[in-house]
Amino acid sequence: MSDDHTNTLTRDPLSHGLWARSAAPSPPAGALSVDAAADVLVIGAGFTGLTAGLRLAERGASVVVLEARDIGYGASGRNVGLVNAGLWLSPQEILERLGDDYGERLLTLLADGPERVFELIERHAMDCEPMRNGTLHCAHSPAGFQDLERRAADWQARGAPVELLDGPRAAGHIGSDYFHGALLDPRAGTIQPLAYSHGLARAAAGAGARIHIHTAVRELTPGNGGWQARTDHGSVAADKVILATNGYTELVAPIADCVVPFSFFQLATPPLPPEIGRGILPDGHGAWDTARVLTSLRLDAEGRLIVGSIGKLDRRRRGIHASWMRRKVRRMFPQIGPVSFEHGWHGDIVTTGNDLPRMSQPQPGIIAAYGYNGRGIGTGTVFGPALADYALDGNADALPLPLEPMTPEPWRALRALGIELGVKAYHFVSHRF
């Protein structure tokens, strides 16, 4: 990775934080400077776009991937790094909302998501701190444990190897008696997400995909039976287009209007002393809790405790969120003593009205996937190849979701503001007394 590329990701320490400083390099990828042509144009170089580019190249198609900023710049390079199976919804809720056909398709594909992630990491020797020891969904209250009981029953009925842990057993895995129990999913694990993005880009480029960063698509226009993408310094003509920018584009179709954004922050301690660190999440699990304003927990390869929650770490809000997190960490892990953080960063998550991701075909020859609701690693990794296959084969029956019209979320801005203000108030008062 060039020094210039490194600087673009570290210039603002609140954008990628620790991940930018510890990520393995991405492959060299300059801006588009000439006119190009491809069978498929992929817009966005995150998990979805890069796995789509990899699949297309492996199938022998010519593919160009355009990224407005840097590889993994969006949510793919800022998230917690939990590689989970499924969505926030339980399997039964997914079936109720999608029906048996698409519900089963989606559940089957996402249940295989962690396997696909870790298989790619191994096959392409990605340097991204993979740890496949499972994840813990921790009950923050008795009601939270009841929810985990229902989830465990749903997954076990499908043959998933999840295990419900009572309070004392969960405490042994977490290193804290703060929680009322946990749901252990051994299929899952953790990665360094920005480094995984870089690994995917290297694999896609190695297979023949042409990747260009710092190349924003300004306009997409139909022509010659396909599409022409105009950028500041060149254009790309392609038969098909995959929009893999999630909630961060208004190009062609107003995806941003179809989702509700909110921010998620993470804070990382200095590396913990070994005598303390080996007692916290001692089996290498990643974790998050059942609270409505959730908390995520994990360790990195150097023994830092990384904790996260909803909110933004800008000047107006950082003090409230960081102070709340210090109080909560002291409650969860008093053995740490005084809590300090050496890294902090944030990014946007987008959610949909029914808590399900969506696929749309805004115009013939263009397909988009968006609204991952905070479950981007496994979802993006399996959706990208599905979009690639559809772009080449045109078989909608092979997609895990129906192609929906792009319907704007009602009261989008007001709902986003409500999340921000509600979380800010909660973090101001929680754990003070």
One Martini backbone bead per residue (centre of mass of N, CA, C, O) as a GRO file, in nm:
protein
  433
    1MET     BB    1   0.095   0.036   0.024
    2SER     BB    2   0.083   0.347  -0.013
    3ASP     BB    3   0.128   0.642   0.142
    4ASP     BB    4  -0.116   0.785   0.021
    5HIS     BB    5  -0.323   0.570   0.100
    6THR     BB    6  -0.272   0.571   0.401
    7ASN     BB    7  -0.346   0.874   0.447
    8THR     BB    8  -0.649   0.860   0.364
    9LEU     BB    9  -0.719   0.666   0.621
   10THR     BB   10  -0.557   0.853   0.859
   11ARG     BB   11  -0.633   1.152   0.858
   12ASP     BB   12  -0.901   1.048   0.997
   13PRO     BB   13  -0.928   0.891   1.303
   14LEU     BB   14  -1.260   0.861   1.295
   15SER     BB   15  -1.300   0.659   1.049
   16HIS     BB   16  -1.074   0.393   1.115
   17GLY     BB   17  -0.853   0.394   1.310
   18LEU     BB   18  -0.719   0.104   1.397
   19TRP     BB   19  -0.761  -0.033   1.121
   20ALA     BB   20  -0.568   0.153   0.954
   21ARG     BB   21  -0.306   0.073   1.134
   22SER     BB   22  -0.348  -0.270   1.107
   23ALA     BB   23  -0.367  -0.309   0.813
   24ALA     BB   24  -0.324  -0.468   0.550
   25PRO     BB   25  -0.250  -0.430   0.245
   26SER     BB   26  -0.334  -0.304  -0.050
   27PRO     BB   27  -0.362  -0.290  -0.363
   28PRO     BB   28  -0.281  -0.138  -0.627
   29ALA     BB   29  -0.495   0.168  -0.700
   30GLY     BB   30  -0.593   0.374  -0.927
   31ALA     BB   31  -0.718   0.602  -1.113
   32LEU     BB   32  -0.910   0.674  -1.358
   33SER     BB   33  -0.772   0.777  -1.707
   34VAL     BB   34  -0.955   0.608  -1.901
   35ASP     BB   35  -1.118   0.446  -2.128
   36ALA     BB   36  -1.358   0.176  -2.078
   37ALA     BB   37  -1.437  -0.183  -2.081
   38ALA     BB   38  -1.715  -0.411  -1.989
   39ASP     BB   39  -1.933  -0.639  -1.885
   40VAL     BB   40  -1.889  -0.532  -1.578
   41LEU     BB   41  -1.996  -0.290  -1.343
   42VAL     BB   42  -1.859  -0.191  -1.028
   43ILE     BB   43  -1.996  -0.005  -0.751
   44GLY     BB   44  -1.788  -0.057  -0.510
   45ALA     BB   45  -1.523  -0.140  -0.243
   46GLY     BB   46  -1.653  -0.373  -0.080
   47PHE     BB   47  -1.773  -0.667  -0.002
   48THR     BB   48  -1.970  -0.681  -0.242
   49GLY     BB   49  -1.798  -0.571  -0.481
   50LEU     BB   50  -1.549  -0.764  -0.446
   51THR     BB   51  -1.699  -1.039  -0.466
   52ALA     BB   52  -1.815  -0.978  -0.740
   53GLY     BB   53  -1.546  -0.933  -0.889
   54LEU     BB   54  -1.432  -1.212  -0.830
   55ARG     BB   55  -1.651  -1.384  -0.964
   56LEU     BB   56  -1.639  -1.264  -1.247
   57ALA     BB   57  -1.340  -1.327  -1.302
   58GLU     BB   58  -1.362  -1.639  -1.250
   59ARG     BB   59  -1.583  -1.653  -1.499
   60GLY     BB   60  -1.442  -1.457  -1.738
   61ALA     BB   61  -1.510  -1.172  -1.688
   62SER     BB   62  -1.520  -0.842  -1.745
   63VAL     BB   63  -1.400  -0.607  -1.483
   64VAL     BB   64  -1.504  -0.307  -1.314
   65VAL     BB   65  -1.394  -0.122  -1.023
   66LEU     BB   66  -1.549   0.152  -0.854
   67GLU     BB   67  -1.408   0.404  -0.625
   68ALA     BB   68  -1.441   0.705  -0.465
   69ARG     BB   69  -1.221   0.624  -0.262
   70ASP     BB   70  -1.149   0.353  -0.077
   71ILE     BB   71  -1.081   0.058   0.018
   72GLY     BB   72  -1.315   0.022   0.265
   73TYR     BB   73  -1.431   0.311   0.346
   74GLY     BB   74  -1.678   0.224   0.456
   75ALA     BB   75  -1.831  -0.008   0.645
   76SER     BB   76  -1.613  -0.230   0.574
   77GLY     BB   77  -1.373  -0.047   0.740
   78ARG     BB   78  -1.548   0.009   1.044
   79ASN     BB   79  -1.634  -0.233   1.176
   80VAL     BB   80  -1.622  -0.484   1.418
   81GLY     BB   81  -1.579  -0.797   1.294
   82LEU     BB   82  -1.837  -0.972   1.289
   83VAL     BB   83  -1.896  -1.315   1.195
   84ASN     BB   84  -2.218  -1.386   1.106
   85ALA     BB   85  -2.512  -1.565   1.121
   86GLY     BB   86  -2.732  -1.390   0.980
   87LEU     BB   87  -2.949  -1.181   1.155
   88TRP     BB   88  -3.120  -1.006   1.382
   89LEU     BB   89  -3.318  -1.189   1.305
   90SER     BB   90  -3.494  -1.451   1.333
   91PRO     BB   91  -3.583  -1.716   1.153
   92GLN     BB   92  -3.891  -1.682   1.196
   93GLU     BB   93  -3.904  -1.383   1.111
   94ILE     BB   94  -3.804  -1.424   0.824
   95LEU     BB   95  -4.031  -1.613   0.731
   96GLU     BB   96  -4.267  -1.417   0.792
   97ARG     BB   97  -4.157  -1.180   0.592
   98LEU     BB   98  -4.080  -1.375   0.321
   99GLY     BB   99  -4.134  -1.659   0.339
  100ASP     BB  100  -4.042  -1.973   0.252
  101ASP     BB  101  -3.873  -1.931   0.006
  102TYR     BB  102  -3.692  -1.677   0.067
  103GLY     BB  103  -3.634  -1.749   0.358
  104GLU     BB  104  -3.468  -2.008   0.299
  105ARG     BB  105  -3.260  -1.885   0.115
  106LEU     BB  106  -3.144  -1.678   0.315
  107LEU     BB  107  -3.075  -1.866   0.551
  108THR     BB  108  -2.882  -2.051   0.399
  109LEU     BB  109  -2.680  -1.839   0.302
  110LEU     BB  110  -2.614  -1.703   0.586
  111ALA     BB  111  -2.523  -1.961   0.734
  112ASP     BB  112  -2.268  -1.969   0.520
  113GLY     BB  113  -2.107  -1.706   0.557
  114PRO     BB  114  -1.863  -1.776   0.740
  115GLU     BB  115  -1.750  -1.998   0.559
  116ARG     BB  116  -1.694  -1.811   0.322
  117VAL     BB  117  -1.503  -1.615   0.457
  118PHE     BB  118  -1.285  -1.824   0.565
  119GLU     BB  119  -1.228  -1.951   0.289
  120LEU     BB  120  -1.117  -1.699   0.152
  121ILE     BB  121  -0.891  -1.641   0.348
  122GLU     BB  122  -0.741  -1.910   0.303
  123ARG     BB  123  -0.715  -1.920  -0.010
  124HIS     BB  124  -0.578  -1.603  -0.005
  125ALA     BB  125  -0.404  -1.531   0.238
  126MET     BB  126  -0.529  -1.339   0.454
  127ASP     BB  127  -0.436  -1.047   0.650
  128CYS     BB  128  -0.707  -1.046   0.915
  129GLU     BB  129  -0.738  -1.183   1.195
  130PRO     BB  130  -0.854  -1.466   1.212
  131MET     BB  131  -1.139  -1.587   1.430
  132ARG     BB  132  -1.293  -1.918   1.476
  133ASN     BB  133  -1.469  -1.926   1.791
  134GLY     BB  134  -1.703  -1.742   1.790
  135THR     BB  135  -2.010  -1.608   1.929
  136LEU     BB  136  -2.174  -1.370   2.159
  137HIS     BB  137  -2.504  -1.343   2.281
  138CYS     BB  138  -2.591  -1.111   2.526
  139ALA     BB  139  -2.768  -1.083   2.823
  140HIS     BB  140  -2.886  -0.781   2.979
  141SER     BB  141  -3.147  -0.950   3.066
  142PRO     BB  142  -3.407  -1.149   3.126
  143ALA     BB  143  -3.545  -1.075   2.857
  144GLY     BB  144  -3.295  -1.134   2.685
  145PHE     BB  145  -3.286  -1.440   2.753
  146GLN     BB  146  -3.560  -1.510   2.629
  147ASP     BB  147  -3.476  -1.435   2.344
  148LEU     BB  148  -3.247  -1.647   2.327
  149GLU     BB  149  -3.426  -1.894   2.359
  150ARG     BB  150  -3.577  -1.852   2.091
  151ARG     BB  151  -3.332  -1.850   1.905
  152ALA     BB  152  -3.224  -2.126   1.977
  153ALA     BB  153  -3.471  -2.286   1.886
  154ASP     BB  154  -3.468  -2.197   1.592
  155TRP     BB  155  -3.179  -2.296   1.517
  156GLN     BB  156  -3.201  -2.591   1.619
  157ALA     BB  157  -3.435  -2.667   1.423
  158ARG     BB  158  -3.206  -2.624   1.179
  159GLY     BB  159  -2.921  -2.750   1.298
  160ALA     BB  160  -2.777  -2.554   1.464
  161PRO     BB  161  -2.475  -2.519   1.683
  162VAL     BB  162  -2.616  -2.383   1.915
  163GLU     BB  163  -2.566  -2.233   2.257
  164LEU     BB  164  -2.707  -2.214   2.570
  165LEU     BB  165  -2.613  -1.988   2.832
  166ASP     BB  166  -2.583  -1.936   3.136
  167GLY     BB  167  -2.457  -1.719   3.348
  168PRO     BB  168  -2.203  -1.878   3.452
  169ARG     BB  169  -2.107  -1.979   3.171
  170ALA     BB  170  -2.084  -1.702   3.039
  171ALA     BB  171  -1.877  -1.580   3.235
  172GLY     BB  172  -1.642  -1.767   3.143
  173HIS     BB  173  -1.639  -1.646   2.842
  174ILE     BB  174  -1.625  -1.328   2.923
  175GLY     BB  175  -1.521  -1.229   3.223
  176SER     BB  176  -1.827  -1.185   3.334
  177ASP     BB  177  -2.131  -1.116   3.549
  178TYR     BB  178  -2.320  -0.905   3.392
  179PHE     BB  179  -2.468  -1.132   3.255
  180HIS     BB  180  -2.756  -1.371   3.195
  181GLY     BB  181  -2.626  -1.472   2.927
  182ALA     BB  182  -2.581  -1.686   2.622
  183LEU     BB  183  -2.519  -1.717   2.265
  184LEU     BB  184  -2.352  -1.974   2.101
  185ASP     BB  185  -2.165  -1.944   1.782
  186PRO     BB  186  -1.936  -2.152   1.613
  187ARG     BB  187  -1.952  -2.036   1.313
  188ALA     BB  188  -1.819  -1.788   1.408
  189GLY     BB  189  -1.638  -1.457   1.425
  190THR     BB  190  -1.329  -1.277   1.355
  191ILE     BB  191  -1.205  -0.965   1.209
  192GLN     BB  192  -1.027  -0.748   1.006
  193PRO     BB  193  -1.209  -0.558   0.796
  194LEU     BB  194  -1.010  -0.391   0.625
  195ALA     BB  195  -0.819  -0.629   0.562
  196TYR     BB  196  -1.036  -0.791   0.414
  197SER     BB  197  -1.082  -0.590   0.190
  198HIS     BB  198  -0.793  -0.604   0.085
  199GLY     BB  199  -0.797  -0.909   0.024
  200LEU     BB  200  -1.024  -0.900  -0.184
  201ALA     BB  201  -0.883  -0.709  -0.381
  202ARG     BB  202  -0.641  -0.889  -0.439
  203ALA     BB  203  -0.805  -1.128  -0.548
  204ALA     BB  204  -0.952  -0.980  -0.776
  205ALA     BB  205  -0.701  -0.875  -0.922
  206GLY     BB  206  -0.570  -1.159  -0.962
  207ALA     BB  207  -0.828  -1.250  -1.150
  208GLY     BB  208  -0.876  -0.950  -1.331
  209ALA     BB  209  -0.969  -0.713  -1.189
  210ARG     BB  210  -1.046  -0.367  -1.224
  211ILE     BB  211  -0.921  -0.124  -0.994
  212HIS     BB  212  -1.062   0.198  -0.887
  213ILE     BB  213  -0.975   0.477  -0.720
  214HIS     BB  214  -1.084   0.788  -0.690
  215THR     BB  215  -1.376   0.710  -0.859
  216ALA     BB  216  -1.639   0.887  -0.939
  217VAL     BB  217  -1.964   0.854  -1.032
  218ARG     BB  218  -2.159   1.095  -1.208
  219GLU     BB  219  -2.280   0.907  -1.451
  220LEU     BB  220  -2.561   0.720  -1.590
  221THR     BB  221  -2.595   0.589  -1.924
  222PRO     BB  222  -2.748   0.482  -2.189
  223GLY     BB  223  -2.581   0.247  -2.428
  224ASN     BB  224  -2.541   0.002  -2.652
  225GLY     BB  225  -2.713  -0.195  -2.450
  226GLY     BB  226  -2.606  -0.031  -2.198
  227TRP     BB  227  -2.351   0.138  -2.002
  228GLN     BB  228  -2.243   0.474  -1.899
  229ALA     BB  229  -1.962   0.583  -1.708
  230ARG     BB  230  -1.895   0.888  -1.556
  231THR     BB  231  -1.596   1.057  -1.495
  232ASP     BB  232  -1.340   1.284  -1.450
  233HIS     BB  233  -1.112   1.070  -1.627
  234GLY     BB  234  -1.343   0.878  -1.741
  235SER     BB  235  -1.486   0.578  -1.885
  236VAL     BB  236  -1.753   0.318  -1.869
  237ALA     BB  237  -1.840   0.037  -2.058
  238ALA     BB  238  -2.142  -0.164  -1.998
  239ASP     BB  239  -2.376  -0.408  -1.979
  240LYS     BB  240  -2.347  -0.413  -1.659
  241VAL     BB  241  -2.467  -0.318  -1.321
  242ILE     BB  242  -2.329  -0.286  -0.987
  243LEU     BB  243  -2.466  -0.178  -0.683
  244ALA     BB  244  -2.217  -0.138  -0.393
  245THR     BB  245  -2.302   0.125  -0.173
  246ASN     BB  246  -2.555   0.120  -0.040
  247GLY     BB  247  -2.636   0.422   0.150
  248TYR     BB  248  -2.409   0.612  -0.051
  249THR     BB  249  -2.625   0.680  -0.291
  250GLU     BB  250  -2.784   0.869  -0.588
  251LEU     BB  251  -2.733   0.688  -0.821
  252VAL     BB  252  -3.008   0.670  -1.026
  253ALA     BB  253  -3.082   0.551  -0.739
  254PRO     BB  254  -3.229   0.629  -0.418
  255ILE     BB  255  -3.099   0.458  -0.179
  256ALA     BB  256  -3.083   0.662   0.059
  257ASP     BB  257  -3.408   0.677   0.077
  258CYS     BB  258  -3.436   0.347   0.164
  259VAL     BB  259  -3.285   0.437   0.429
  260VAL     BB  260  -3.165   0.437   0.773
  261PRO     BB  261  -2.939   0.626   0.941
  262PHE     BB  262  -2.657   0.538   1.161
  263SER     BB  263  -2.429   0.543   1.417
  264PHE     BB  264  -2.106   0.380   1.490
  265PHE     BB  265  -1.888   0.310   1.759
  266GLN     BB  266  -1.534   0.288   1.856
  267LEU     BB  267  -1.324   0.158   2.128
  268ALA     BB  268  -0.971   0.143   2.223
  269THR     BB  269  -0.753   0.007   2.406
  270PRO     BB  270  -0.489  -0.070   2.524
  271PRO     BB  271  -0.299  -0.314   2.576
  272LEU     BB  272  -0.341  -0.559   2.782
  273PRO     BB  273  -0.244  -0.714   3.033
  274PRO     BB  274  -0.205  -1.047   3.033
  275GLU     BB  275  -0.336  -1.104   3.322
  276ILE     BB  276  -0.607  -0.968   3.212
  277GLY     BB  277  -0.671  -1.039   2.910
  278ARG     BB  278  -0.703  -1.363   2.950
  279GLY     BB  279  -0.994  -1.304   3.114
  280ILE     BB  280  -1.103  -1.178   2.843
  281LEU     BB  281  -1.235  -1.345   2.625
  282PRO     BB  282  -1.058  -1.629   2.638
  283ASP     BB  283  -1.175  -1.772   2.350
  284GLY     BB  284  -1.210  -1.537   2.121
  285HIS     BB  285  -1.469  -1.390   2.133
  286GLY     BB  286  -1.730  -1.233   2.008
  287ALA     BB  287  -1.959  -0.954   2.110
  288TRP     BB  288  -2.307  -0.896   2.206
  289ASP     BB  289  -2.609  -0.743   2.291
  290THR     BB  290  -2.972  -0.707   2.368
  291ALA     BB  291  -2.978  -0.423   2.362
  292ARG     BB  292  -3.104  -0.161   2.202
  293VAL     BB  293  -2.840  -0.028   2.307
  294LEU     BB  294  -2.575  -0.157   2.207
  295THR     BB  295  -2.292  -0.382   2.274
  296SER     BB  296  -1.959  -0.433   2.182
  297LEU     BB  297  -1.712  -0.715   2.187
  298ARG     BB  298  -1.344  -0.727   2.171
  299LEU     BB  299  -1.040  -0.851   2.044
  300ASP     BB  300  -0.728  -0.815   1.939
  301ALA     BB  301  -0.413  -0.930   1.855
  302GLU     BB  302  -0.292  -0.719   2.095
  303GLY     BB  303  -0.519  -0.696   2.340
  304ARG     BB  304  -0.750  -0.518   2.276
  305LEU     BB  305  -1.029  -0.351   2.382
  306ILE     BB  306  -1.333  -0.354   2.188
  307VAL     BB  307  -1.585  -0.104   2.187
  308GLY     BB  308  -1.946  -0.059   2.112
  309SER     BB  309  -2.188   0.183   1.971
  310ILE     BB  310  -2.424   0.402   1.940
  311GLY     BB  311  -2.279   0.666   1.757
  312LYS     BB  312  -2.083   0.973   1.768
  313LEU     BB  313  -1.731   1.115   1.770
  314ASP     BB  314  -1.776   1.398   1.781
  315ARG     BB  315  -1.748   1.691   1.945
  316ARG     BB  316  -2.054   1.687   2.062
  317ARG     BB  317  -2.047   1.346   2.149
  318ARG     BB  318  -1.795   1.206   2.266
  319GLY     BB  319  -1.815   1.250   2.574
  320ILE     BB  320  -2.072   1.088   2.625
  321HIS     BB  321  -1.992   0.812   2.499
  322ALA     BB  322  -1.717   0.764   2.643
  323SER     BB  323  -1.819   0.784   2.935
  324TRP     BB  324  -2.018   0.551   2.920
  325MET     BB  325  -1.812   0.333   2.842
  326ARG     BB  326  -1.641   0.350   3.092
  327ARG     BB  327  -1.862   0.270   3.289
  328LYS     BB  328  -1.930  -0.006   3.159
  329VAL     BB  329  -1.651  -0.137   3.173
  330ARG     BB  330  -1.633  -0.124   3.482
  331ARG     BB  331  -1.875  -0.314   3.523
  332MET     BB  332  -1.774  -0.559   3.352
  333PHE     BB  333  -1.434  -0.489   3.407
  334PRO     BB  334  -1.283  -0.424   3.696
  335GLN     BB  335  -0.992  -0.551   3.645
  336ILE     BB  336  -0.877  -0.308   3.475
  337GLY     BB  337  -0.963  -0.043   3.585
  338PRO     BB  338  -0.869   0.216   3.450
  339VAL     BB  339  -1.014   0.371   3.164
  340SER     BB  340  -0.871   0.370   2.836
  341PHE     BB  341  -0.831   0.534   2.512
  342GLU     BB  342  -0.652   0.520   2.183
  343HIS     BB  343  -0.917   0.465   2.010
  344GLY     BB  344  -1.151   0.628   1.769
  345TRP     BB  345  -1.455   0.543   1.580
  346HIS     BB  346  -1.676   0.587   1.286
  347GLY     BB  347  -2.001   0.493   1.132
  348ASP     BB  348  -2.239   0.387   0.905
  349ILE     BB  349  -2.566   0.265   0.933
  350VAL     BB  350  -2.828   0.073   0.778
  351THR     BB  351  -3.185   0.067   0.775
  352THR     BB  352  -3.494  -0.101   0.764
  353GLY     BB  353  -3.830  -0.139   0.813
  354ASN     BB  354  -3.791  -0.484   0.816
  355ASP     BB  355  -3.480  -0.572   0.871
  356LEU     BB  356  -3.409  -0.613   0.562
  357PRO     BB  357  -3.265  -0.676   0.296
  358ARG     BB  358  -3.204  -0.557  -0.048
  359MET     BB  359  -3.327  -0.595  -0.389
  360SER     BB  360  -3.268  -0.416  -0.704
  361GLN     BB  361  -3.408  -0.295  -1.035
  362PRO     BB  362  -3.418   0.015  -1.151
  363GLN     BB  363  -3.285  -0.091  -1.423
  364PRO     BB  364  -3.199  -0.227  -1.692
  365GLY     BB  365  -2.882  -0.371  -1.596
  366ILE     BB  366  -2.946  -0.301  -1.288
  367ILE     BB  367  -2.807  -0.384  -0.960
  368ALA     BB  368  -2.905  -0.394  -0.605
  369ALA     BB  369  -2.763  -0.381  -0.270
  370TYR     BB  370  -2.919  -0.325   0.061
  371GLY     BB  371  -2.966  -0.309   0.395
  372TYR     BB  372  -2.790  -0.483   0.639
  373ASN     BB  373  -2.828  -0.411   0.944
  374GLY     BB  374  -2.523  -0.476   1.062
  375ARG     BB  375  -2.455  -0.747   0.846
  376GLY     BB  376  -2.204  -0.726   0.622
  377ILE     BB  377  -2.001  -0.958   0.596
  378GLY     BB  378  -2.169  -1.207   0.522
  379THR     BB  379  -2.368  -1.070   0.329
  380GLY     BB  380  -2.168  -0.944   0.126
  381THR     BB  381  -2.015  -1.214   0.056
  382VAL     BB  382  -2.287  -1.354  -0.070
  383PHE     BB  383  -2.411  -1.129  -0.252
  384GLY     BB  384  -2.200  -1.069  -0.464
  385PRO     BB  385  -2.212  -1.339  -0.624
  386ALA     BB  386  -2.516  -1.324  -0.682
  387LEU     BB  387  -2.499  -1.066  -0.856
  388ALA     BB  388  -2.300  -1.178  -1.063
  389ASP     BB  389  -2.473  -1.412  -1.169
  390TYR     BB  390  -2.708  -1.235  -1.260
  391ALA     BB  391  -2.550  -1.058  -1.462
  392LEU     BB  392  -2.480  -1.316  -1.645
  393ASP     BB  393  -2.769  -1.496  -1.637
  394GLY     BB  394  -3.062  -1.372  -1.538
  395ASN     BB  395  -3.144  -1.539  -1.263
  396ALA     BB  396  -3.373  -1.465  -1.019
  397ASP     BB  397  -3.405  -1.749  -0.874
  398ALA     BB  398  -3.098  -1.724  -0.746
  399LEU     BB  399  -3.191  -1.527  -0.553
  400PRO     BB  400  -3.243  -1.442  -0.205
  401LEU     BB  401  -3.423  -1.207  -0.329
  402PRO     BB  402  -3.641  -0.999  -0.420
  403LEU     BB  403  -3.721  -0.765  -0.663
  404GLU     BB  404  -3.753  -0.447  -0.558
  405PRO     BB  405  -3.873  -0.163  -0.518
  406MET     BB  406  -3.786   0.170  -0.466
  407THR     BB  407  -3.867   0.264  -0.134
  408PRO     BB  408  -3.911   0.509   0.057
  409GLU     BB  409  -3.854   0.608   0.370
  410PRO     BB  410  -4.042   0.716   0.608
  411TRP     BB  411  -3.916   0.961   0.790
  412ARG     BB  412  -3.604   0.941   0.775
  413ALA     BB  413  -3.478   1.192   0.918
  414LEU     BB  414  -3.643   1.170   1.181
  415ARG     BB  415  -3.547   0.887   1.264
  416ALA     BB  416  -3.246   0.952   1.277
  417LEU     BB  417  -3.275   1.170   1.495
  418GLY     BB  418  -3.407   0.991   1.710
  419ILE     BB  419  -3.170   0.803   1.751
  420GLU     BB  420  -2.960   1.011   1.835
  421LEU     BB  421  -3.111   1.137   2.080
  422GLY     BB  422  -3.171   0.876   2.238
  423VAL     BB  423  -2.876   0.782   2.274
  424LYS     BB  424  -2.765   1.032   2.409
  425ALA     BB  425  -2.949   1.016   2.658
  426TYR     BB  426  -2.872   0.732   2.750
  427HIS     BB  427  -2.560   0.784   2.782
  428PHE     BB  428  -2.587   1.009   2.996
  429VAL     BB  429  -2.741   0.819   3.230
  430SER     BB  430  -2.604   0.559   3.211
  431HIS     BB  431  -2.433   0.432   3.489
  432ARG     BB  432  -2.444   0.666   3.718
  433PHE     BB  433  -2.621   0.491   3.961
   0.00000   0.00000   0.00000
